[in-house]
Amino acid sequence: MLIIAGKLYVAPEDRDKYIESHEDLLQRARKQPGCLDLAISADPVEAGRVNMFELWESEEHLAAWREVANAPAPVTEFLGGDIQKYQISSVGPVFD
């Protein structure tokens, strides 16, 4: 299982436009085999921050998605951020 998570920054006035430009991609990704969740969302505290989260069953599922993803053309300049891929070896309830 894989998690891709992090944040990126755009100009605050461009954040909603950036998120809206990915709506079609989000809808298609969530239907893709192996995609357990995918979200691109506005941060409620930092005006120019966009939070990214993807949960995939396997590296193979992610690779297959990337071949057909067809990401939208950039609608704004990125001002920084940090997004990482995490390999997950076990999953369990939050509260034992």
Number of C-alpha atoms within 10 A of each C-alpha: 17 19 19 15 18 16 18 15 19 19 15 13 11 15 21 16 12 21 17 14 16 16 14 11 15 19 12 13 22 16 11 18 13 19 19 16 16 19 19 19 17 18 14 10 7 10 16 19 21 23 19 19 17 19 21 22 16 15 13 11 16 21 11 13 18 12 8 11 15 9 12 12 8 10 13 13 11 12 11 10 13 11 13 11 13 12 12 13 7 6 7 6 5 5 4 4
